[in-house]
């Protein structure tokens, strides 16, 4: 078989020896229109004079042969590329590296790179008795829904990944999940808790190819509402949430439903829109309603400003949050004004299981900080993918999807989980953390 360099040598030599046609100037063309002057004025490198017909036939032969050689070279290069990538599994990540919640994207990226490095450093992933190296492709969605969808499309069609991890925020995960589902590519979102992420928008049935490593908002809303009723002994609550965000809106509604079904009253249910900075009008209404607790299911980048403005208005009741509070950036931005408040989330670093303890130590050694819930969930999402690949024994997308759906019990950093039958939603516990002395401290567990 010819080597690639031999093919290129032949092509180059052949091209250099091809007929070179000298086109005559207009002065050389016979004015009378007699074609003989035009044809005879073509001079050829090999000193032959040809007719128009023979010239065209010879040219077509050479072009056909040249194209055949080019196609052969392309096929051989493609074959070499396949051979080089035969022991490689391509995995994509979509993260919010820029935009409104960059700390979320950074945690996701860190955990993803760590998970892949661990596998590759150990000699690869054993799938069907064969070792595979993991190749990671990371896309930034810039905190935009449309870029989340285009990032998913790029990973699927250009990078040919077998699975996607992310995005994290529900408003970005939902459009990316639509692309993955229509393309039949497994997608695992670490942090998207909105039910819409794993549900078909038209039928309301579960998507086949979309999974998550986290609990969902109906469960989280119930957890926080019952905590407010049973632990804090409140009977009147207020809610302030971003109406433009699927995540914020969904969990706010689930909280309200559970709180009122269990005897409480939501005395104020106020909204704002992403990007707002002044919440004084909504907070004034909340103050006038005299709640005993205020629920803020909003992102870490917004909550500090909302609490600071509430305090300036003289509101001193406890504040509750959801897993969107879980970034260490919240404490940096909030300072002491968030001291003593509670939020629901996915794991507690200070009450870690052996699996979590090992992960936390490795993450700290690599990045010099304690991993937040996004990092932990991203690591679990990769753990689910590794488990599916090992259990299924194949690297194609359909086999990975089928193996994911049938994982019996997965012991991860954020606890034990298994997917509900026919759904990409796992059954798992939540925890309540308290902000105490500038740190997130375990307070209680909440089981399904």
C-alpha positions in Angstrom: 0.0 0.0 0.0 1.3 3.5 -0.8 2.2 5.7 2.1 0.5 9.1 2.5 3.7 10.9 1.6 4.0 8.8 -1.6 0.5 9.9 -2.7 1.2 13.6 -2.1 4.6 13.1 -4.0 2.7 11.7 -7.0 0.1 14.4 -7.0 2.8 17.2 -6.8 4.9 15.5 -9.6 1.9 15.0 -11.7 0.7 18.6 -11.3 4.1 20.0 -12.2 4.3 17.9 -15.4 0.8 18.7 -16.6 0.3 20.5 -19.9 0.8 24.3 -19.5 -1.2 26.3 -22.0 0.0 29.7 -23.2 -3.0 31.8 -24.0 -2.4 34.1 -26.9 -2.9 37.8 -26.8 -5.8 39.3 -28.7 -3.4 40.4 -31.4 -2.6 36.7 -32.2 -6.3 35.8 -32.9 -7.3 35.8 -36.5 -9.6 38.8 -37.0 -11.7 37.0 -39.6 -12.9 34.6 -36.9 -11.1 31.6 -38.4 -10.5 29.3 -35.4 -7.4 27.9 -36.9 -5.3 30.9 -35.8 -6.6 30.6 -32.3 -6.0 26.9 -31.9 -2.6 26.8 -33.5 -1.4 29.6 -31.2 -1.7 27.3 -28.1 1.9 26.2 -27.5 2.5 23.2 -25.2 5.4 22.5 -22.9 6.1 19.1 -24.6 6.2 20.9 -28.0 3.2 19.0 -29.4 0.4 20.9 -31.2 -3.1 19.5 -30.6 -6.6 20.1 -31.9 -9.3 21.5 -29.6 -10.8 18.0 -29.2 -7.6 16.2 -28.3 -6.6 18.9 -25.9 -9.9 18.7 -24.1 -9.8 14.8 -24.0 -6.3 14.8 -22.6 -7.1 17.5 -20.0 -10.2 15.6 -18.8 -8.2 12.4 -18.4 -5.6 14.2 -16.3 -8.2 16.0 -14.2 -10.0 12.7 -13.6 -6.8 11.0 -12.5 -5.8 13.9 -10.3 -9.2 13.9 -8.6 -9.0 10.1 -8.0 -5.6 10.6 -6.4 -6.9 13.4 -4.2 -9.9 11.2 -3.1 -7.6 8.3 -2.4 -5.4 10.5 -0.3 -8.4 11.9 1.6 -9.6 8.4 2.3 -6.2 7.2 3.6 -6.0 10.3 5.8 -9.5 9.6 7.1 -8.5 6.0 7.8 -5.5 7.1 9.7 -7.6 9.6 11.7 -10.0 6.8 12.6 -7.2 4.5 13.7 -5.7 7.3 15.8 -9.0 8.0 17.5 -10.1 4.3 17.8 -9.0 4.3 21.4 -10.4 7.7 22.2 -13.8 8.6 23.7 -14.9 12.2 23.0 -17.0 13.9 25.7 -18.4 17.5 25.5 -19.0 20.0 28.3 -21.2 23.1 28.1 -20.5 25.6 30.9 -21.4 29.2 31.9 -17.7 30.4 31.7 -18.8 33.9 31.0 -22.1 35.8 31.4 -24.2 36.2 34.6 -22.9 33.2 36.6 -19.2 32.6 35.7 -18.5 31.0 39.1 -20.9 28.2 38.2 -19.1 27.6 34.9 -15.7 27.7 36.5 -16.7 25.0 39.1 -18.1 22.8 36.3 -15.0 23.2 34.2 -12.7 22.4 37.1 -14.5 19.2 38.1 -14.8 18.1 34.5 -11.1 18.5 33.8 -10.3 16.7 37.1 -12.6 13.8 36.3 -11.1 13.3 32.9 -7.5 13.7 34.1 -8.0 11.0 36.8 -9.2 8.5 34.2 -6.4 9.3 31.7 -3.7 9.2 34.3 -4.9 5.8 35.4 -4.4 4.4 31.9 -7.8 5.1 30.5 -11.3 3.8 30.9 -12.0 0.1 30.6 -14.9 -0.4 28.2 -15.7 -3.9 26.9 -12.2 -5.1 27.9 -10.4 -2.3 26.0 -8.8 0.9 27.4 -9.9 4.2 26.1 -8.4 7.7 26.6 -11.0 10.5 27.2 -10.8 13.6 25.0 -12.6 16.6 26.5 -14.2 19.4 24.5 -15.4 22.4 26.6 -17.8 25.0 25.1 -18.8 28.4 26.8 -22.4 29.2 26.4 -21.7 32.8 27.6 -24.7 32.7 29.8 -27.1 32.6 26.9 -29.8 30.2 25.9 -29.2 30.4 22.1 -25.5 29.8 22.6 -26.3 26.8 24.7 -28.2 25.3 21.8 -25.5 26.1 19.3 -22.8 24.8 21.6 -24.6 21.5 21.8 -25.0 21.4 18.0 -21.3 22.1 17.6 -20.2 19.3 20.0 -22.5 16.8 18.3 -21.9 17.6 14.6 -18.3 19.0 14.6 -16.6 17.3 17.5 -18.6 14.1 17.3 -18.9 13.6 21.0 -20.6 10.6 22.4 -22.2 12.5 25.4 -22.5 16.0 26.8 -22.2 17.2 30.4 -24.0 20.4 31.1 -25.2 23.1 30.9 -26.0 23.9 34.5 -28.6 26.6 34.9 -32.0 25.5 33.8 -32.6 28.3 31.4 -29.5 27.2 29.5 -29.9 23.4 30.0 -33.4 23.3 28.5 -32.5 24.5 25.0 -29.3 22.4 24.9 -31.3 19.3 26.0 -33.7 19.9 23.1 -30.8 19.7 20.7 -29.4 16.6 22.4 -32.7 14.8 22.4 -33.4 15.5 18.7 -29.9 14.3 17.8 -30.1 11.2 20.1 -27.0 12.1 22.1 -27.0 11.5 25.8 -26.8 14.7 27.9 -26.4 14.8 31.7 -26.9 18.2 33.3 -25.2 18.5 36.7 -27.3 21.3 38.2 -30.5 22.0 36.3 -33.3 21.2 38.6 -36.3 22.5 36.5 -38.6 19.6 35.5 -38.7 20.9 31.9 -35.1 20.0 31.3 -35.9 16.2 31.1 -39.5 16.5 29.7 -40.6 16.7 26.1 -42.1 20.2 25.5 -44.8 18.8 23.2 -45.8 15.6 24.8 -44.9 16.2 28.4 -43.3 12.8 28.5 -39.7 12.1 29.7 -37.0 12.7 27.1 -35.0 9.5 26.3 -31.5 11.0 26.1 -31.5 13.7 28.8 -30.5 12.9 32.4 -29.5 14.9 35.5 -27.3 14.4 38.5 -29.4 16.6 40.8 -32.8 16.5 42.4 -35.7 18.4 40.8 -37.5 21.6 41.9 -40.8 20.0 43.0 -38.7 18.1 45.6 -36.5 21.1 46.5 -39.5 23.4 46.8 -41.2 21.0 49.2 -38.0 20.6 51.3 -37.6 24.4 51.8 -41.3 25.0 52.5 -41.5 22.2 55.1 -38.3 23.5 56.7 -39.9 26.9 57.0 -43.0 25.5 58.5 -41.6 22.7 60.7 -38.1 23.9 61.7 -38.6 27.6 61.7 -42.2 27.4 63.0 -43.5 30.1 60.6 -47.0 30.5 59.3 -46.5 33.5 56.9 -44.0 33.6 54.1 -43.0 35.9 51.2 -41.2 35.1 48.0 -39.2 37.3 45.6 -38.0 35.6 42.4 -36.9 36.2 38.8 -40.0 35.7 36.6 -37.8 35.5 33.5 -35.9 32.4 34.7 -37.3 28.9 34.4 -35.4 27.8 37.5 -36.4 30.7 39.8 -40.0 30.7 38.7 -40.5 27.0 39.0 -39.1 26.6 42.5 -40.9 29.7 43.7 -44.2 28.1 42.6 -43.4 24.7 44.1 -42.5 26.4 47.4 -45.8 28.4 47.5 -47.9 25.3 46.7 -46.3 23.2 49.4 -46.3 26.0 52.0 -50.0 26.7 51.5 -51.0 23.0 51.3 -49.5 22.5 54.7 -51.2 25.3 56.5 -49.0 28.3 55.8 -49.9 31.5 53.9 -47.8 33.2 51.3 -48.5 36.9 52.0 -46.4 38.3 49.1 -45.3 36.7 45.9 -43.2 39.3 44.1 -41.2 39.2 40.9 -38.4 40.9 39.0 -36.6 40.4 35.7 -33.0 39.2 35.1 -30.6 42.1 35.3 -32.6 44.2 37.7 -30.6 45.9 40.4 -33.3 47.9 42.3 -35.7 45.7 44.4 -36.9 48.4 46.7 -40.5 48.4 45.3 -41.0 44.7 45.7 -39.3 44.6 49.1 -41.5 47.5 50.3 -44.6 45.4 49.4 -43.1 42.4 51.2 -42.3 44.5 54.3 -45.9 45.8 54.4 -47.2 42.2 54.2 -45.3 41.3 57.4 -44.0 37.8 56.6 -42.1 35.7 59.1 -39.7 34.3 56.6 -38.7 35.3 53.0 -37.7 32.8 50.3 -35.2 34.0 47.6 -34.8 31.1 45.0 -32.3 33.3 43.1 -28.7 33.1 41.9 -25.7 33.9 44.1 -24.9 37.0 42.1 -28.3 38.6 42.9 -29.1 37.5 46.4 -26.6 39.7 48.3 -28.0 42.8 46.7 -31.6 41.8 47.6 -30.7 41.0 51.2 -28.7 44.2 51.6 -31.6 46.3 50.2 -34.0 44.4 52.5 -31.9 45.2 55.6 -31.8 48.9 54.6 -35.6 48.9 54.6 -35.6 47.4 58.1 -36.6 43.8 57.2 -35.0 41.5 59.7 -36.9 38.2 59.3 -34.9 35.1 58.3 -34.1 34.5 54.6 -34.2 31.1 52.9 -32.6 30.1 49.7 -32.2 27.2 47.2 -29.3 25.5 45.7 -28.5 28.5 43.6 -27.0 30.0 46.7 -24.3 27.3 46.9 -21.4 29.3 45.4 -18.6 30.6 47.7 -19.0 33.8 45.8 -22.3 34.4 47.7 -20.4 34.8 51.0 -17.8 37.1 49.4 -20.5 39.3 48.0 -22.9 39.2 51.0 -20.4 39.5 53.8 -22.0 39.3 57.2 -25.5 40.2 55.9 -26.2 36.6 55.0 -25.1 35.3 58.4 -27.4 32.7 59.9 -29.6 32.2 56.9 -30.4 28.7 55.4 -30.6 27.2 51.9 -31.2 23.8 50.4 -28.5 22.1 48.3 -27.0 18.8 47.2 -24.2 18.0 49.6 -22.4 19.2 52.7 -18.6 19.3 52.6 -18.4 19.3 56.4 -20.6 16.1 56.6 -19.1 14.2 53.8 -19.3 10.5 53.0 -16.0 8.6 52.3 -16.6 9.1 48.5 -17.1 12.8 49.0 -14.2 13.1 51.4 -11.8 11.7 48.7 -13.2 14.0 46.1 -12.9 17.1 48.3 -9.3 16.3 49.2 -8.4 15.9 45.5 -10.2 19.0 44.4 -8.6 21.1 47.2 -5.1 19.8 46.2 -5.8 20.7 42.6 -7.6 24.0 42.8 -6.8 25.2 46.4 -10.5 25.6 47.4 -13.4 23.6 48.7 -15.6 22.3 45.9 -19.1 23.8 45.8 -22.3 21.9 44.8 -21.8 22.5 41.1 -18.3 21.0 41.2 -19.6 18.0 43.2 -22.5 17.4 40.8 -20.3 17.8 37.7 -18.0 15.1 39.1 -21.0 12.9 39.8 -22.3 13.5 36.2 -19.0 12.2 34.9 -19.1 9.3 37.3 -22.5 8.4 35.9 -21.1 8.5 32.4 -18.1 6.4 33.3 -20.4 3.8 35.0 -22.6 3.7 31.9 -19.7 3.1 29.6 -18.3 0.3 31.8 -21.7 -1.3 32.4 -22.7 -1.1 28.8 -19.4 -2.2 27.4 -19.8 -0.1 24.2 -18.9 3.5 23.2 -21.8 4.4 20.8 -24.4 6.9 21.9 -27.3 4.6 22.0 -25.5 2.0 24.2 -24.5 4.8 26.5 -28.1 6.0 26.8 -29.4 2.6 27.5 -26.7 1.9 30.2 -27.4 5.3 31.9 -31.1 4.5 32.2 -30.4 1.2 33.9 -27.8 2.1 36.4 -29.1 0.4 39.6 -27.6 2.6 42.3 -24.8 5.1 42.0 -22.8 6.1 45.1 -21.6 9.6 44.3 -20.2 12.7 46.0 -23.7 14.1 46.5 -25.1 10.8 47.8 -26.7 7.6 46.5 -29.0 8.0 43.4 -30.8 5.9 40.9 -33.0 7.1 38.0 -36.7 6.8 38.2 -38.0 4.2 35.8 -38.5 5.7 32.4 -37.1 9.1 33.4 -33.7 10.9 33.6 -34.5 12.3 37.0 -32.7 10.6 39.9 -34.1 9.8 43.3 -31.8 11.3 45.9 -31.7 13.4 49.1 -31.1 17.1 49.8 -29.4 18.9 52.6 -30.0 22.1 54.4 -27.0 24.3 55.0 -26.7 27.3 57.3 -24.3 30.2 56.7 -22.3 30.4 59.9 -19.1 32.4 60.6 -18.6 32.9 56.9 -19.0 29.3 55.9 -21.6 26.8 54.7 -22.4 24.4 57.6 -24.5 21.3 57.5 -27.8 21.7 59.4 -30.2 18.9 58.3 -30.8 16.2 55.8 -34.0 15.9 53.7 -34.9 12.6 52.2 -37.3 12.0 49.3 
